[in-house]
Amino acid sequence: DLLLDALSRYGATPEMLFYRLTELIPERFGLREIYFQRFHNEADTDRFKLTKVLNMSRVPVPHGLSLGEHYCRRWPAPRLLRRLAAEQTAHDAAQQPLVRAQRSRFLDDEAEFFVLTLARPLALTPGTNSSVSLGFLMDEAFKERVCFWDDPAIPRVEVNLTCERCPLAPSACHDRVAPPVIYQKQQEQSRKEEALATLLNGRSG
């Protein structure tokens, strides 16, 4: 409600509000491990185009990756855009931007982000929806300054960068839209390197 109130009070778009926060929060609150991100989605498709990203954290977040990879659908932006598209299909589109808060924790890392996302239709581009996200790395500084960081009402979700890089089995992730081909290649390469190292160590012994 606070985000929607701010949009109404200042006559700002979600992007204007979040981008301004990326300028104020590091200075006023000392939280510098943050990122800003914008996705576009044609309402009748499951394709998500990353159109802007500003990552000031030391942890990679979904960014420009190789052609053909599918961004992890567990991040709040794809989830919220899917929900918006579903409401539009049902002719029940919200009059205000949709809002989602989520704690996103990487599967293979201890890094976790507290993410706020807003999604809305683009007035000047009919048929296209847009989401903007503001994420905060949940380090000690963040936990000291944000008293509601551990609110049980905020969902905690394990995420990755793309489906192609994710080790989760299809049974463990119902959001998967592509097989983990890059992860499998990396695992195969690791097995070959381990086998070669074992062979060389055996010869040297």
Backbone as ProteinMPNN parsed JSONL, in Angstrom:
{"seq_chain_A": "DLLLDALSRYGATPEMLFYRLTELIPERFGLREIYFQRFHNEADTDRFKLTKVLNMSRVPVPHGLSLGEHYCRRWPAPRLLRRLAAEQTAHDAAQQPLVRAQRSRFLDDEAEFFVLTLARPLALTPGTNSSVSLGFLMDEAFKERVCFWDDPAIPRVEVNLTCERCPLAPSACHDRVAPPVIYQKQQEQSRKEEALATLLNGRSG", "coords_chain_A": {"N_chain_A": [[0.816, -1.207, 0.0], [1.988, 1.222, 0.691], [3.728, 1.724, -1.44], [1.941, 2.058, -3.588], [0.528, 4.261, -2.643], [2.565, 6.162, -2.713], [3.019, 6.366, -5.465], [0.597, 7.492, -6.276], [0.546, 9.882, -4.797], [2.779, 11.344, -5.689], [2.428, 11.376, -8.392], [3.872, 9.647, -10.015], [5.419, 7.212, -12.199], [5.846, 3.625, -11.787], [8.483, 2.993, -12.571], [9.822, 5.473, -12.425], [9.605, 5.979, -9.662], [11.011, 3.773, -8.452], [13.534, 4.019, -9.64], [14.332, 6.474, -8.67], [14.526, 5.827, -5.996], [16.78, 4.19, -6.042], [18.708, 6.098, -6.125], [18.393, 7.521, -3.764], [18.358, 5.725, -1.538], [20.988, 4.451, -1.132], [22.423, 6.706, -0.235], [20.914, 7.827, 1.925], [20.292, 5.664, 3.61], [22.456, 4.013, 3.595], [22.513, 1.619, 2.221], [23.914, -0.111, -0.188], [24.089, -2.333, -1.728], [22.253, -3.032, -4.029], [19.785, -3.53, -6.649], [18.247, -2.558, -9.764], [15.652, -3.286, -12.056], [14.041, -3.925, -15.173], [11.422, -5.493, -16.901], [9.794, -6.414, -19.948], [6.779, -7.735, -21.3], [4.877, -9.334, -23.719], [1.478, -9.615, -23.578], [0.154, -11.972, -24.404], [2.023, -13.945, -24.548], [4.73, -16.095, -23.354], [7.17, -14.951, -23.127], [9.824, -13.057, -21.842], [11.313, -9.999, -21.812], [14.264, -8.526, -20.91], [14.722, -5.24, -20.359], [16.054, -3.248, -19.046], [18.658, -2.918, -16.674], [20.243, -2.286, -13.627], [22.735, -3.058, -11.706], [23.99, -2.8, -8.618], [25.013, -4.423, -6.756], [27.212, -7.019, -5.488], [26.554, -9.446, -6.384], [25.524, -11.529, -9.057], [22.55, -10.882, -10.885], [19.521, -11.715, -12.721], [20.391, -10.997, -16.027], [21.624, -9.687, -19.17], [21.805, -12.442, -21.069], [22.988, -15.353, -22.949], [21.608, -15.894, -26.231], [18.463, -17.418, -26.418], [18.261, -18.532, -23.885], [16.204, -18.988, -20.975], [14.832, -16.877, -18.651], [14.749, -17.437, -15.141], [11.665, -18.352, -13.9], [10.887, -18.034, -11.332], [11.561, -15.705, -10.09], [10.214, -12.603, -8.821], [9.344, -10.799, -10.836], [8.704, -12.182, -13.416], [6.654, -13.796, -12.341], [4.736, -11.952, -11.461], [4.113, -10.631, -13.834], [2.996, -12.724, -15.275], [0.716, -13.159, -13.743], [-0.615, -10.726, -14.125], [-1.126, -10.857, -16.886], [-2.855, -13.046, -16.916], [-5.054, -12.017, -15.535], [-5.821, -10.06, -17.322], [-6.612, -11.616, -19.475], [-8.825, -12.764, -18.365], [-10.422, -10.624, -18.348], [-10.261, -9.025, -16.13], [-8.551, -7.063, -15.31], [-6.351, -5.316, -13.148], [-6.869, -2.04, -11.821], [-4.878, -0.625, -10.692], [-1.252, -0.751, -10.416], [0.102, -4.063, -10.021], [1.493, -5.561, -7.098], [4.311, -7.115, -5.586], [6.155, -8.649, -3.0], [9.133, -10.363, -2.233], [11.41, -12.79, -0.984], [14.28, -13.76, -2.478], [16.316, -16.418, -2.911], [19.393, -17.674, -3.979], [19.963, -20.875, -5.394], [22.49, -22.175, -5.405], [24.074, -20.685, -3.739], [24.734, -18.561, -0.908], [23.611, -16.142, -1.126], [20.945, -13.839, -0.866], [18.108, -11.993, -1.879], [15.962, -9.272, -1.078], [13.124, -8.46, -2.632], [11.183, -6.052, -4.288], [8.465, -5.665, -6.426], [6.699, -4.156, -9.095], [4.019, -4.306, -11.4], [2.486, -3.471, -14.51], [0.218, -2.536, -17.226], [1.525, -1.146, -20.277], [0.742, 2.011, -21.193], [1.3, 3.376, -23.573], [2.061, 1.393, -25.264], [0.136, -0.752, -26.434], [-0.954, -4.007, -25.442], [1.383, -4.793, -24.299], [2.983, -5.539, -21.289], [4.645, -4.303, -18.355], [7.209, -4.643, -15.914], [8.833, -3.5, -12.968], [11.571, -3.879, -10.797], [12.995, -3.657, -7.55], [15.696, -4.614, -5.813], [17.252, -5.759, -2.808], [20.267, -6.774, -1.432], [20.372, -9.129, 1.102], [22.135, -8.473, 3.449], [24.02, -7.919, 6.534], [23.778, -5.177, 7.023], [21.387, -4.508, 5.727], [19.537, -6.004, 7.241], [19.771, -4.772, 9.688], [18.646, -2.279, 9.23], [16.128, -2.605, 8.137], [13.261, -3.436, 9.529], [11.295, -5.325, 9.022], [12.314, -7.45, 7.615], [12.237, -10.189, 8.081], [9.613, -10.958, 8.002], [7.073, -13.302, 8.226], [5.024, -13.358, 6.386], [6.023, -12.705, 3.948], [6.937, -14.34, 1.081], [9.477, -16.87, 0.73], [11.656, -17.834, -1.761], [13.451, -20.151, -3.704], [15.771, -19.463, -6.244], [17.213, -19.143, -9.578], [19.431, -18.152, -12.261], [18.722, -18.773, -14.989], [16.549, -21.199, -16.598], [18.07, -23.016, -18.031], [20.419, -23.153, -16.596], [19.877, -24.281, -14.195], [19.772, -26.63, -11.498], [17.511, -27.92, -10.514], [15.152, -30.562, -10.531], [12.452, -31.327, -12.83], [10.227, -32.142, -11.315], [10.624, -30.789, -8.994], [10.372, -28.182, -9.591], [7.837, -26.478, -10.793], [7.713, -24.335, -12.403], [9.536, -24.451, -14.395], [10.589, -23.933, -17.751], [12.288, -24.806, -19.672], [14.799, -27.288, -20.47], [17.662, -28.192, -18.353], [20.149, -27.619, -19.897], [22.644, -26.261, -20.007], [23.568, -26.463, -17.383], [23.825, -29.269, -17.254], [25.861, -29.685, -19.135], [27.962, -28.367, -17.856], [28.23, -29.973, -15.587], [29.001, -32.381, -16.782], [31.455, -31.596, -17.869], [32.84, -31.084, -15.516], [32.975, -33.682, -14.441], [34.618, -34.922, -16.336], [36.991, -33.478, -15.969], [37.599, -34.174, -13.332], [37.988, -36.931, -13.629], [40.228, -36.926, -15.304], [42.087, -35.654, -13.616], [42.267, -37.579, -11.599], [43.382, -39.704, -13.037], [45.878, -38.595, -13.78], [47.01, -38.17, -11.259], [47.224, -40.808, -10.415], [49.144, -41.786, -12.148], [51.344, -40.239, -11.433], [51.809, -41.203, -8.911]], "CA_chain_A": [[0.0, 0.0, 0.0], [2.865, 2.393, 0.74], [4.229, 1.99, -2.79], [0.841, 2.593, -4.389], [0.259, 5.61, -2.134], [3.627, 7.046, -3.208], [2.767, 6.597, -6.888], [-0.528, 8.413, -6.385], [0.87, 11.174, -4.189], [3.767, 12.088, -6.475], [2.121, 11.307, -9.817], [5.03, 9.01, -10.638], [5.294, 5.853, -12.695], [6.66, 2.709, -10.986], [9.897, 3.099, -12.922], [10.345, 6.723, -11.862], [9.72, 5.819, -8.213], [12.087, 2.853, -8.089], [14.833, 4.542, -10.058], [14.677, 7.526, -7.716], [14.936, 5.165, -4.75], [18.168, 3.726, -6.18], [19.579, 7.246, -5.878], [18.252, 8.001, -2.387], [18.595, 4.718, -0.498], [22.397, 4.322, -0.75], [22.879, 7.9, 0.482], [20.173, 8.07, 3.164], [20.24, 4.492, 4.483], [23.717, 3.281, 3.542], [22.324, 0.316, 1.586], [24.474, 0.044, -1.531], [24.003, -3.614, -2.45], [20.893, -3.042, -4.566], [19.677, -3.562, -8.111], [17.002, -2.127, -10.41], [15.471, -4.135, -13.228], [12.765, -3.759, -15.867], [11.067, -6.503, -17.892], [8.596, -6.246, -20.76], [6.165, -9.002, -21.678], [3.66, -9.262, -24.515], [0.511, -10.262, -22.683], [-0.305, -13.276, -24.87], [3.186, -14.816, -24.719], [5.492, -16.407, -22.149], [8.52, -14.423, -23.343], [10.111, -11.914, -20.989], [12.463, -9.279, -22.344], [14.912, -7.634, -19.957], [14.974, -4.01, -21.092], [16.942, -2.355, -18.29], [19.155, -3.462, -15.41], [21.31, -1.549, -12.95], [23.097, -3.906, -10.573], [25.036, -2.217, -7.783], [25.43, -5.425, -5.78], [28.329, -7.859, -5.927], [25.976, -10.737, -6.764], [24.819, -11.462, -10.343], [21.096, -11.047, -10.94], [19.176, -11.913, -14.138], [20.949, -9.929, -16.861], [21.698, -10.083, -20.561], [22.457, -13.74, -21.205], [23.069, -15.8, -24.337], [20.345, -16.028, -26.947], [17.77, -18.686, -26.279], [18.059, -18.929, -22.49], [14.93, -18.568, -20.391], [14.999, -16.377, -17.297], [14.068, -18.187, -14.094], [10.303, -17.844, -13.698], [10.601, -17.934, -9.902], [11.752, -14.332, -9.64], [8.895, -11.974, -8.728], [8.922, -10.099, -12.056], [7.913, -13.059, -14.285], [5.446, -14.251, -11.66], [3.744, -10.888, -11.427], [3.679, -10.397, -15.206], [2.088, -13.816, -15.614], [-0.548, -12.905, -13.055], [-1.268, -9.606, -14.8], [-1.637, -11.351, -18.169], [-4.0, -13.912, -16.633], [-6.176, -11.155, -15.184], [-6.268, -9.404, -18.545], [-7.319, -12.629, -20.251], [-10.12, -12.955, -17.71], [-11.072, -9.312, -18.38], [-10.358, -8.577, -14.741], [-7.281, -6.385, -15.088], [-6.337, -4.381, -12.026], [-6.798, -0.636, -12.174], [-3.609, -0.143, -10.165], [-0.172, -1.725, -10.614], [0.184, -5.191, -9.102], [2.672, -5.45, -6.232], [4.76, -8.359, -4.949], [7.408, -8.662, -2.24], [9.618, -11.747, -2.196], [12.811, -13.061, -0.673], [14.789, -14.65, -3.522], [17.598, -16.991, -2.495], [20.012, -18.489, -5.016], [20.09, -22.28, -5.048], [23.866, -22.602, -5.21], [24.799, -19.604, -3.078], [24.06, -18.067, 0.296], [23.079, -14.809, -1.412], [19.495, -13.716, -0.865], [17.639, -10.637, -2.137], [14.613, -8.837, -0.734], [12.751, -7.84, -3.902], [9.882, -5.411, -4.463], [8.16, -5.607, -7.858], [5.426, -3.584, -9.539], [3.735, -4.637, -12.802], [1.335, -2.735, -15.048], [0.213, -2.43, -18.687], [2.126, 0.062, -20.82], [-0.316, 2.784, -21.854], [1.718, 3.788, -24.915], [2.354, 0.2, -26.065], [-0.955, -1.694, -26.173], [-0.62, -5.422, -25.525], [2.65, -5.041, -23.621], [3.036, -5.258, -19.856], [5.98, -3.961, -17.873], [7.447, -4.751, -14.483], [10.086, -2.972, -12.454], [11.933, -4.494, -9.52], [14.064, -3.079, -6.743], [16.155, -5.694, -4.946], [18.256, -5.44, -1.795], [20.993, -7.914, -0.908], [20.038, -9.237, 2.523], [23.323, -8.566, 4.284], [23.778, -7.453, 7.897], [23.343, -3.78, 6.983], [19.965, -4.494, 5.383], [18.755, -6.533, 8.355], [19.792, -3.786, 10.769], [17.875, -1.083, 8.894], [14.772, -2.958, 7.698], [12.767, -4.23, 10.654], [10.351, -6.36, 8.606], [12.98, -8.329, 6.661], [11.938, -11.589, 8.362], [8.166, -11.099, 8.121], [6.679, -14.605, 7.66], [4.051, -13.188, 5.3], [6.76, -12.504, 2.701], [7.39, -15.666, 0.643], [10.882, -17.153, 0.441], [11.669, -18.679, -2.957], [14.763, -20.445, -4.266], [15.81, -19.012, -7.632], [18.463, -19.247, -10.316], [19.452, -17.152, -13.321], [17.887, -19.252, -16.092], [16.193, -22.615, -16.543], [19.165, -23.798, -18.6], [21.519, -23.217, -15.64], [19.295, -24.667, -12.903], [19.856, -28.068, -11.214], [16.267, -28.489, -10.0], [14.425, -31.499, -11.388], [11.111, -30.826, -13.177], [9.29, -32.415, -10.231], [10.885, -29.846, -7.902], [10.101, -26.819, -10.062], [6.742, -26.477, -11.747], [7.835, -23.134, -13.228], [10.556, -24.674, -15.42], [10.087, -23.868, -19.123], [13.318, -25.322, -20.578], [15.667, -28.251, -19.783], [18.896, -27.609, -17.81], [21.207, -28.08, -20.801], [23.937, -25.666, -19.652], [23.96, -27.113, -16.127], [24.261, -30.631, -17.553], [27.173, -29.602, -19.794], [28.936, -28.008, -16.826], [28.443, -31.165, -14.759], [29.768, -33.329, -17.585], [32.816, -31.087, -17.94], [33.448, -31.292, -14.197], [33.285, -35.106, -14.313], [35.789, -35.21, -17.18], [38.177, -32.906, -15.32], [37.899, -34.995, -12.153], [38.538, -38.201, -14.102], [41.571, -36.654, -15.793], [42.931, -35.385, -12.456], [42.492, -38.864, -10.932], [44.306, -40.445, -13.882], [47.214, -37.997, -13.68], [47.519, -38.429, -9.913], [47.594, -42.209, -10.349], [50.413, -41.966, -12.867], [52.428, -39.602, -10.696], [52.069, -41.974, -7.727]], "C_chain_A": [[0.854, 1.263, 0.0], [3.383, 2.742, -0.647], [3.143, 2.605, -3.651], [0.466, 4.005, -3.947], [1.289, 6.601, -2.671], [3.422, 7.361, -4.687], [1.658, 7.624, -7.067], [-0.159, 9.81, -5.907], [1.779, 12.0, -5.077], [3.491, 12.055, -7.975], [3.24, 10.665, -10.609], [4.657, 7.656, -11.227], [6.104, 4.938, -11.782], [8.146, 2.827, -11.293], [10.522, 4.37, -12.342], [10.574, 6.585, -10.356], [10.901, 4.939, -7.835], [13.455, 3.396, -8.472], [15.281, 5.662, -9.118], [15.138, 6.922, -6.395], [16.371, 4.629, -4.84], [19.154, 4.857, -5.952], [19.562, 7.658, -4.406], [18.684, 6.987, -1.337], [20.076, 4.542, -0.152], [22.887, 5.501, 0.091], [22.221, 8.032, 1.854], [20.23, 6.896, 4.141], [21.521, 3.662, 4.459], [23.592, 1.892, 2.945], [22.746, 0.422, 0.124], [24.411, -1.226, -2.366], [22.58, -3.784, -2.983], [20.925, -3.19, -6.096], [18.303, -3.072, -8.542], [16.883, -2.905, -11.715], [14.097, -3.882, -13.846], [12.595, -4.86, -16.911], [9.843, -6.04, -18.673], [8.096, -7.632, -21.161], [4.934, -8.722, -22.531], [2.636, -10.158, -23.849], [0.093, -11.654, -23.119], [0.853, -14.248, -25.107], [3.821, -15.107, -23.358], [6.95, -15.987, -22.323], [8.691, -13.143, -22.526], [11.41, -11.264, -21.463], [13.01, -8.323, -21.291], [15.33, -6.37, -20.708], [15.854, -3.022, -20.334], [17.382, -3.053, -17.012], [20.291, -2.578, -14.904], [21.629, -2.332, -11.69], [24.266, -3.29, -9.823], [25.478, -3.176, -6.687], [26.585, -6.237, -6.349], [27.858, -9.227, -6.417], [25.274, -10.606, -8.117], [23.316, -11.648, -10.158], [20.748, -11.286, -12.403], [19.582, -10.716, -14.989], [20.964, -10.416, -18.303], [22.489, -11.363, -20.723], [22.397, -14.186, -22.663], [21.685, -16.033, -24.923], [19.731, -17.402, -26.698], [17.573, -19.145, -24.849], [16.771, -18.314, -21.949], [15.151, -18.141, -18.947], [14.178, -17.208, -16.313], [12.716, -17.547, -13.801], [9.951, -17.703, -12.225], [10.879, -16.543, -9.337], [10.393, -13.629, -9.637], [8.431, -11.291, -10.005], [8.151, -11.017, -13.009], [6.616, -13.522, -13.637], [4.346, -13.185, -11.699], [3.225, -10.573, -12.83], [2.739, -11.497, -15.689], [0.714, -13.595, -14.979], [-1.324, -11.785, -13.739], [-1.878, -10.056, -16.125], [-2.867, -12.226, -17.963], [-5.232, -13.08, -16.292], [-6.72, -10.439, -16.42], [-7.048, -10.365, -19.424], [-8.719, -12.845, -19.696], [-10.929, -11.657, -17.675], [-11.288, -8.748, -16.971], [-9.087, -7.826, -14.358], [-7.396, -5.363, -13.962], [-6.23, -2.951, -12.533], [-5.502, -0.002, -11.682], [-2.523, -1.165, -10.479], [-0.259, -2.858, -9.594], [1.497, -5.118, -8.35], [3.018, -6.822, -5.675], [6.068, -8.106, -4.218], [7.832, -10.12, -2.109], [11.076, -11.772, -1.755], [13.303, -14.12, -1.651], [16.187, -15.118, -3.15], [18.135, -17.904, -3.587], [20.236, -19.914, -4.526], [21.515, -22.666, -4.658], [24.713, -21.568, -4.484], [24.022, -19.215, -1.826], [23.403, -16.714, 0.051], [21.558, -14.835, -1.482], [19.114, -12.253, -1.045], [16.214, -10.459, -1.614], [14.155, -7.992, -1.917], [11.332, -7.28, -3.836], [9.634, -5.246, -5.957], [6.779, -5.003, -8.085], [5.241, -3.933, -11.017], [2.479, -3.913, -13.253], [1.354, -2.81, -16.573], [0.898, -1.13, -19.108], [1.074, 0.816, -21.638], [0.035, 3.121, -23.303], [2.063, 2.615, -25.825], [1.291, -0.847, -25.781], [-0.509, -3.146, -26.353], [0.681, -5.782, -24.846], [2.539, -4.649, -22.154], [4.475, -5.038, -19.435], [6.057, -4.187, -16.369], [8.768, -4.079, -14.149], [10.317, -3.581, -11.082], [13.058, -3.717, -8.873], [14.451, -4.146, -5.735], [17.279, -5.252, -4.027], [18.944, -6.728, -1.351], [20.776, -7.973, 0.598], [21.295, -9.509, 3.343], [23.004, -8.015, 5.676], [23.276, -6.008, 7.922], [21.845, -3.699, 6.68], [19.116, -4.944, 6.566], [18.724, -5.572, 9.544], [18.836, -2.633, 10.507], [16.422, -1.373, 8.513], [14.172, -3.93, 8.714], [11.864, -5.38, 10.239], [10.978, -7.381, 7.655], [12.605, -9.801, 6.85], [10.435, -11.824, 8.558], [7.733, -12.422, 7.471], [5.673, -14.499, 6.531], [4.735, -13.016, 3.946], [7.333, -13.844, 2.248], [8.889, -15.722, 0.39], [10.929, -18.171, -0.696], [13.111, -18.893, -3.405], [14.737, -20.148, -5.764], [17.146, -19.353, -8.266], [18.432, -18.172, -11.387], [18.538, -17.553, -14.478], [17.568, -20.725, -15.879], [17.362, -23.481, -17.011], [20.317, -23.995, -17.626], [21.096, -23.789, -14.285], [19.341, -26.176, -12.685], [18.546, -28.702, -10.763], [15.617, -29.425, -11.02], [13.048, -30.923, -11.705], [10.091, -31.041, -12.058], [9.452, -31.433, -9.079], [10.595, -28.41, -8.305], [9.043, -26.865, -11.15], [6.766, -25.247, -12.654], [8.818, -23.326, -14.383], [9.927, -24.662, -16.814], [11.108, -24.365, -20.147], [14.216, -26.281, -19.801], [16.998, -27.608, -19.364], [20.137, -27.96, -18.631], [22.58, -27.508, -20.424], [24.451, -26.278, -18.357], [24.491, -28.514, -16.396], [25.624, -30.646, -18.234], [28.263, -29.262, -18.783], [29.251, -29.2, -15.932], [29.28, -32.2, -15.501], [31.227, -32.902, -17.694], [33.544, -31.296, -16.625], [33.834, -32.756, -13.996], [34.504, -35.491, -15.14], [37.064, -34.687, -16.525], [38.581, -33.708, -14.088], [38.524, -36.325, -12.558], [39.969, -38.025, -14.591], [42.531, -36.414, -14.633], [43.255, -36.677, -11.716], [43.502, -39.701, -11.711], [45.722, -39.921, -13.745], [47.822, -38.239, -12.305], [47.96, -39.885, -9.757], [48.919, -42.469, -11.041], [51.583, -41.396, -12.084], [52.778, -40.397, -9.446], [52.847, -43.233, -8.055]], "O_chain_A": [[0.488, 2.262, -0.619], [3.471, 3.918, -1.0], [3.396, 3.572, -4.369], [0.127, 4.848, -4.777], [0.951, 7.726, -3.038], [3.627, 8.497, -5.114], [1.76, 8.519, -7.907], [-0.512, 10.803, -6.542], [1.59, 13.208, -5.215], [4.242, 12.644, -8.751], [3.532, 11.074, -11.733], [3.688, 7.031, -10.798], [6.975, 5.425, -11.061], [8.977, 2.768, -10.386], [11.638, 4.331, -11.825], [11.603, 7.016, -9.835], [11.709, 5.319, -6.987], [14.421, 3.252, -7.722], [16.466, 5.784, -8.807], [16.042, 7.452, -5.75], [17.094, 4.612, -3.844], [20.313, 4.609, -5.621], [20.579, 8.09, -3.863], [19.313, 7.356, -0.346], [20.404, 4.487, 1.033], [23.674, 5.319, 1.02], [22.9, 8.318, 2.84], [20.218, 7.097, 5.356], [21.653, 2.708, 5.226], [24.478, 1.06, 3.142], [22.021, 0.979, -0.701], [24.652, -1.195, -3.573], [21.8, -4.577, -2.456], [21.96, -2.997, -6.734], [17.329, -3.156, -7.793], [17.878, -3.153, -12.396], [13.117, -3.656, -13.136], [13.501, -5.128, -17.701], [8.968, -5.363, -18.133], [8.876, -8.568, -21.337], [4.05, -7.967, -22.124], [2.904, -11.331, -23.588], [-0.294, -12.459, -22.271], [0.685, -15.26, -25.788], [3.504, -14.467, -22.355], [7.853, -16.589, -21.741], [7.825, -12.268, -22.52], [12.462, -11.902, -21.505], [12.307, -7.421, -20.835], [16.189, -6.421, -21.588], [16.348, -2.06, -20.92], [16.577, -3.702, -16.343], [21.177, -2.179, -15.661], [20.88, -2.277, -10.714], [25.391, -3.258, -10.322], [26.231, -2.794, -5.791], [26.895, -6.154, -7.538], [28.669, -10.063, -6.817], [24.503, -9.666, -8.314], [22.877, -12.48, -9.364], [21.603, -11.08, -13.264], [19.185, -9.581, -14.725], [20.376, -11.451, -18.616], [23.706, -11.374, -20.536], [21.832, -13.493, -23.51], [20.726, -16.327, -24.21], [20.419, -18.421, -26.764], [16.79, -20.063, -24.609], [16.319, -17.265, -22.408], [15.6, -18.932, -18.118], [13.059, -17.625, -16.614], [12.63, -16.358, -13.494], [8.837, -17.298, -11.894], [10.471, -16.241, -8.216], [9.502, -14.029, -10.387], [7.226, -11.207, -10.242], [7.033, -10.671, -13.391], [5.589, -13.629, -14.308], [3.178, -13.49, -11.94], [2.042, -10.283, -13.004], [1.793, -11.227, -16.429], [-0.317, -13.819, -15.612], [-2.54, -11.878, -13.913], [-3.005, -9.687, -16.453], [-3.815, -12.159, -18.744], [-6.338, -13.409, -16.72], [-7.928, -10.238, -16.55], [-8.034, -9.977, -20.05], [-9.672, -13.076, -20.44], [-11.988, -11.595, -17.05], [-12.295, -8.113, -16.659], [-8.604, -7.936, -13.231], [-8.392, -4.65, -13.84], [-5.583, -2.685, -13.545], [-5.077, 1.034, -12.193], [-2.829, -2.319, -10.777], [-0.646, -2.64, -8.446], [2.504, -4.666, -8.895], [2.13, -7.602, -5.333], [6.969, -7.444, -4.732], [7.0, -11.002, -1.901], [11.865, -10.895, -2.106], [12.804, -15.245, -1.656], [17.124, -14.323, -3.082], [17.434, -18.795, -4.065], [20.646, -20.133, -3.386], [21.72, -23.399, -3.691], [25.938, -21.574, -4.603], [22.831, -19.495, -1.695], [22.712, -16.194, 0.927], [20.963, -15.733, -2.078], [19.722, -11.371, -0.438], [15.382, -11.362, -1.696], [14.722, -6.931, -2.181], [10.404, -7.952, -3.385], [10.496, -4.743, -6.678], [5.824, -5.299, -7.366], [6.191, -3.865, -11.797], [1.528, -3.758, -12.487], [2.393, -3.114, -17.16], [0.855, -0.135, -18.384], [0.581, 0.313, -22.648], [-0.845, 3.147, -24.163], [2.329, 2.803, -27.012], [1.516, -1.745, -24.969], [0.217, -3.472, -27.292], [1.056, -6.954, -24.814], [2.061, -3.564, -21.822], [5.406, -5.524, -20.076], [5.09, -3.953, -15.643], [9.703, -4.089, -14.949], [9.382, -3.774, -10.306], [13.949, -3.192, -9.542], [13.639, -4.541, -4.899], [18.147, -4.471, -4.415], [18.274, -7.675, -0.939], [20.975, -6.977, 1.294], [21.499, -10.608, 3.859], [21.855, -7.682, 5.965], [22.438, -5.658, 8.753], [21.122, -2.92, 7.301], [18.089, -4.333, 6.861], [17.764, -5.561, 10.314], [18.275, -2.066, 11.445], [15.58, -0.477, 8.563], [14.536, -5.105, 8.749], [11.675, -6.32, 11.011], [10.259, -8.102, 6.963], [12.648, -10.577, 5.896], [10.039, -12.789, 9.212], [7.998, -12.64, 6.288], [5.484, -15.461, 5.787], [4.092, -13.167, 2.907], [8.142, -14.432, 2.965], [9.493, -14.764, -0.093], [10.321, -19.238, -0.609], [13.896, -17.947, -3.479], [13.801, -20.531, -6.466], [18.082, -19.789, -7.596], [17.506, -17.362, -11.423], [17.684, -16.774, -14.9], [18.221, -21.412, -15.093], [17.612, -24.55, -16.453], [21.119, -24.912, -17.805], [21.879, -23.778, -13.336], [18.988, -26.934, -13.587], [18.479, -29.925, -10.641], [15.543, -29.119, -12.21], [12.526, -30.116, -10.936], [9.192, -30.22, -11.872], [8.535, -31.256, -8.277], [10.574, -27.518, -7.457], [9.32, -27.244, -12.287], [5.945, -25.125, -13.563], [8.924, -22.463, -15.254], [8.888, -25.28, -17.047], [10.84, -24.352, -21.349], [14.384, -26.114, -18.593], [17.415, -26.604, -19.943], [21.081, -28.543, -18.098], [23.582, -28.218, -20.517], [25.639, -26.579, -18.242], [25.506, -28.908, -15.823], [26.452, -31.512, -17.951], [29.364, -29.808, -18.849], [30.405, -29.414, -15.562], [30.165, -32.824, -14.915], [32.13, -33.736, -17.622], [34.725, -31.644, -16.612], [34.896, -33.047, -13.445], [35.329, -36.292, -14.701], [38.092, -35.365, -16.525], [39.769, -33.898, -13.83], [39.467, -36.796, -11.922], [40.827, -38.869, -14.33], [43.659, -36.906, -14.651], [44.381, -36.863, -11.255], [44.376, -40.335, -11.119], [46.665, -40.701, -13.608], [49.023, -38.487, -12.195], [48.936, -40.175, -9.065], [49.723, -43.277, -10.576], [52.67, -41.973, -12.061], [53.9, -40.3, -8.95], [53.159, -44.016, -7.159]]}, "name": "protein", "num_of_chains": 1, "seq": "DLLLDALSRYGATPEMLFYRLTELIPERFGLREIYFQRFHNEADTDRFKLTKVLNMSRVPVPHGLSLGEHYCRRWPAPRLLRRLAAEQTAHDAAQQPLVRAQRSRFLDDEAEFFVLTLARPLALTPGTNSSVSLGFLMDEAFKERVCFWDDPAIPRVEVNLTCERCPLAPSACHDRVAPPVIYQKQQEQSRKEEALATLLNGRSG"}
